[in-house]
Amino acid sequence: MSTADGGSLAGQLIAARDRAFVGRSAEQALFRSALAGDPGAAPVLYLHGPGGIGKSALLRRFAQEARGAGRPVVEVDGRTVSPTPEGFTAAAAEAVAEPGAVLLVDTFELCQGLEGWLWEQFLPRLPLGAVAVVSGRQAPDPAWVSDPGWADILWVMPLRNLTPEDAQAFLRSRGVAEGAHHTLLSFTGGNPLALALAAAVAVRDCRRTPGPASGRLPNHDVIATLVPRLVGDLPSVEHRTALEICAYAYVTSEALLRALLDDRAPELFAWLRAQPYMESTASGLFPHDVVRETLVADLRWRDPDGFVALHKRLHQYLFEQLRAAPATQILPATGALLHMHRTDGRMAHFHDWRSTGHVYDQPCAAADEARVLELIEEAEGPESAGTARYWLDRQRSAFRVYRSAQTGEIVACSAWLRLTGLEGADADPVVAAAWAHARANEPLRAGEHLALARFTVDPAHYQRPGPATTLTQWRAMGEIFRADRLAWSFVVMRNDGFWDGHLSHFDMLPTDTDPVVGDHSYRLFAHDWRAQPVVPWLAAKTDVALSGTVRPEPEPAAVAGTVPQPTEPTELVVLSRPEFDAAVRDALRALRHPARPADNPLDRSRVVVANGGGLADVLARAVDALLLERGGDKRHRALTTTYLKAAPTQEAAAERLGLPFSTYRRHLTSAVERVSDILWRHELDGEPLTRP
């Protein structure tokens, strides 16, 4: 194409995106008001919504408008920035230095651990006249939304599906015939990504088969059909294979393609990089979440044998990479390998690839020892801390610390003890139990050793799934996969039953002895790697993941503090805080009439689905949690009398409680607010609600 007239491909891209962009008028109005500095306009906007909802497209629109207004634009992407204060500051430095700059932060969920630091330290440094937009999947922490300092300068914008009118305009902009609109709109529900895929298929069908447009779609899994049809006209079999590899691997580099596809890797990687549904990070390429999963689902449906062959080749490559990786790369290499087992329900429930950026792993330095001991004493008591002191003096290199990406503070720790003799048996009851089990079953032979995952401590998520716990498990598995002459590995957990099913599923079986340290009993799990070495063990676990016939066992609900985990993915509703508060109030009122059917969005919220007990059960847990708070007994009585004991009127409830009506109303209002706060916190962090 000639550029003599000043045109360019970039200009064409911008123009095409401008023509295709529809809707989001309210969000654009808020941004324009901030850009113009209108009185009352909020200079900081927080945009949040699920994947595929159009956040990145809206940010591109904001960038275009800001540049059109002559403002310098600074763009930061959470997929490529280091999730540390230093990394973020380096990427966004121009926003602080340039007067009138517009800072646009995309995919913030990948560095969500920086949120407190962002509000407290970075955003306040922006000069007056600057505008900032933060976009991510998670809603902001309610602490900042409710902070009076931010009240007038922060506006939160939850992003929803397009309205029917905007969705129709979207289809027209893509050239979809009117006759196909009704079917496609019913089919996609206004989700922008699904609309884009469906529109591409409809236009392609119309070009290939001229005639009246019906919008007919296949009757099996919608997206699993749309994606391969969208990318179906591939240049060669090798291009198709490269695309399938990219969909199945966690991240695809040119080196990975070279290992699996030999000489054409550079060409194929360049082709992948140019595809519109592909995203990139510093480590390589990956497709959009929806595209990734549907490409894999289509391959598995269309060519089961080819899917198994791809899995085994990629798995072997990643295993070899892990074995050869330098020590500093153990965690990412292990995470990439374990990602291939994510279809095994046990793996998905106890490993969280998305949240690991909230913390980062480092060796334990001498200066860190005091903090490690403090964490262990907080979580497990002084006796356990004394045992940790013993091991720090002898194997400090076995300890790891996990620092908050937000503050840099050490928030968790773990140890991977490597033992070749009976050392520690007289000082550590857990190690003594491990040695006793090994000696009673299959003692170590010359040159062999045993290893023990010890002191898995994160007081904020103590021995429950969380960022540090995930990294601790990855490090343990990585050490096992890389070890030479490892006879036994042991894992010790608090003896509350939570991990029994998960560890037994992965052949870490409980021993006969439950060691006691201080006031706490622990459960010791063991695996003899000589009886079932790593390679055949991984092969067996691969067969489980590939078969799709073994479902995860339910968690032991009878154990205090545990709840069953959902066994199938559920589409969750995303509520703003005002919507969430209103739903809580409606749900509490509905408790007065349990026989009356109610449709409450909380039924599809994260806090209810993750707890698995239904909305009424979750409300009861939150109400009971009031008893643990100072003054909570007054709020608890007001709520239970009003809603659970169904007083006919609020006046009657006040009379039952023997309180003046104004005092009763104050207690009830405070109680409802606290229950909503409790549920909102669990909605955001995904932690299960426990009963007092």
URDADA-V675246 format. One line per field, one symbol per residue. phi: phi as a letter, one per 20 degrees, with the letter a starting at -180 (. if undefined). psi: psi as a letter, one per 40 degrees, with the letter a starting at -180 (. if undefined). A space follows every 10 residues. Layout:
phi: ???
psi: ???
//
This chain:
phi: .edfenfbfg fffffffffe fcmlffffff fffffemfgn fefddddbrf fneoffffff ffffffffem efdddcdffd effcgfffgf fdgffeeefm fdedddlfff cffeggfffe cegfeffgnf cccdcafeff gffefefgfe gecccecfdd fffgffffff fffenefgfe fgfffffemn fgffffffff ffffffffcg qgedmfcfee ggffefffff dfeefaffff fffffffeff bddffffffd cmfegfffff fgfeffedcc cfeqdbfggf fgffffffff febgffffff gfffffffff fffeffgfdf ffffgfffgf efffgffffd ccffefffcc ebfeegfeff fgffffffec offfffffgg fffdbfffec dceffednff dbbbbcfdcd cegnfedcgf fgffffffff dcffdgnebd ccfclfcbgf cglcgagfff ffffffffff fefdleeccc cdcgecnfeg ffffgdmeef efddfdcmed ecdddcbefe fcfgffffff fffffffmde effffffffg nccfefecfc feeddfffff ffffffffff ffcfeefcdd ffgdeffeff emdnffffff fffffffedf mfffffffff ffdfelffbf fffffgemdg fffgffffff ffffffffff ffffemffed ef
psi: iiedeeiidd ddddddddde hiafdddddd dddddefihe ihehhhhiii ieeedddddd ddddddddee ihhhhhhede ihfidddddd dedddddhhe ihhhhifede fdeedddddd dddeehihei hhhhhidiii hedddehdde deehhhghhi iiiddddddd dddefhidee ddddddddee hddddddddd ddddddddgi ahhefhiiea hddddddddd edgididddd ddddddddid hhiddddddd ebdedddddd dddeieeiii adeaiiiidd dddddddddd ddgddddddd dddddddddd dddeiideed ddddddddde eeehddddde hhddededii hiihideedd ddddddddde iddddddddd ddddfdeeii ihihedeeih eiiiighhhe aehedeehdd ddddddddde cgiiiheiii ihhifghgdd fhfihidddd dddddddddd deihfhciii hhihgeeded dddddffgii iehgihhbeh iihhiihhed dgiddddddd dddddddeeh iiiiigdehh eiiiiieihh hiihiidddd dddddddddd ddgdehiihh eddeiddddd deeidddddd ddddddeeih eddddddddd ddddefhdid ddddddefii dddddddddd dddddddddd ddddeehihi i.
//
